[in-house]
Amino acid sequence: MPRRAQVTVWHGPARGRGGAPRQGSCRLQGLRAVLEADGHELTLEEIPDWNTVELIVNGETVFHCNINDLDFGGDGKLDPLCEEARRAVLNAY
């Protein structure tokens, strides 16, 4: 298991109800909290792909999901997707 991995988080804008675009980075709060609690260093990069989140470790995509499926705000401890992402980063090497 890697410790203090450099994780690049690619995230796209999210579409709200009614199709209005909004910045998706607020949905990443729990994911960031979970990964930073494990000691990983995160780099956030916005990409043009709508509703996308990808975690990159050592140049390899280890996790991806729809940004709207992440719980809004919070510490990420109760979000099953945050736990799945956490495990994917730990198993990356």
C-alpha positions in Angstrom: 0.0 0.0 0.0 1.4 3.4 -0.9 1.8 6.0 1.7 1.7 9.7 0.8 0.9 9.0 -2.8 0.7 11.9 -5.2 -2.9 11.8 -6.5 -4.1 13.9 -9.4 -7.9 14.4 -9.3 -9.3 15.3 -12.7 -12.8 16.7 -12.4 -15.2 18.2 -14.9 -18.0 20.6 -14.4 -21.3 19.2 -13.2 -24.7 19.8 -14.6 -27.3 20.8 -12.1 -31.0 20.3 -12.3 -32.4 21.8 -15.4 -29.1 21.3 -17.2 -27.5 24.5 -15.8 -23.7 24.1 -15.5 -22.1 24.5 -12.1 -18.6 24.0 -10.8 -18.2 20.5 -9.5 -15.3 21.0 -7.1 -17.7 21.5 -4.2 -18.7 17.8 -4.6 -15.1 16.8 -4.0 -14.9 18.0 -0.4 -15.5 14.5 1.1 -13.2 12.8 -1.3 -10.5 15.2 -0.6 -10.9 14.8 3.2 -10.7 11.0 3.0 -7.6 11.0 0.8 -5.8 13.7 2.7 -6.6 11.9 6.0 -4.6 9.0 4.6 -1.7 11.4 4.0 -2.0 11.6 0.2 -1.1 14.8 -1.6 -3.8 15.9 -4.0 -3.6 18.0 -7.2 -7.0 19.1 -8.6 -7.2 19.7 -12.3 -10.4 20.7 -14.1 -11.1 18.9 -17.3 -13.8 19.7 -19.9 -15.6 16.3 -19.5 -19.0 16.9 -17.9 -19.8 15.1 -14.6 -16.5 13.2 -14.5 -14.0 12.5 -11.6 -10.9 10.5 -12.2 -8.1 9.7 -9.8 -4.6 9.3 -11.3 -1.7 7.7 -9.5 1.6 7.1 -11.2 0.1 8.1 -14.6 -2.6 5.4 -14.3 -6.4 6.0 -13.7 -7.2 4.0 -10.6 -10.8 5.3 -10.0 -13.5 7.1 -11.9 -17.1 8.1 -11.2 -19.8 10.6 -12.0 -19.3 13.7 -9.9 -23.0 13.9 -9.1 -22.8 10.5 -7.4 -20.5 11.9 -4.7 -22.2 13.1 -1.5 -22.3 16.9 -1.3 -20.0 18.3 1.4 -19.1 16.5 4.6 -16.1 14.5 5.5 -16.7 11.6 3.1 -16.6 9.0 5.8 -20.2 7.8 5.1 -19.9 8.1 1.3 -19.3 4.6 -0.2 -17.8 6.1 -3.3 -15.2 7.9 -1.2 -14.3 4.6 0.5 -14.0 2.9 -2.9 -11.7 5.7 -4.2 -9.6 5.4 -1.0 -9.1 1.7 -1.5 -8.3 2.2 -5.2 -5.5 4.6 -4.3 -4.2 2.3 -1.6 -4.1 -0.6 -4.1 -2.6 1.5 -6.9 1.0 0.2 -6.8 
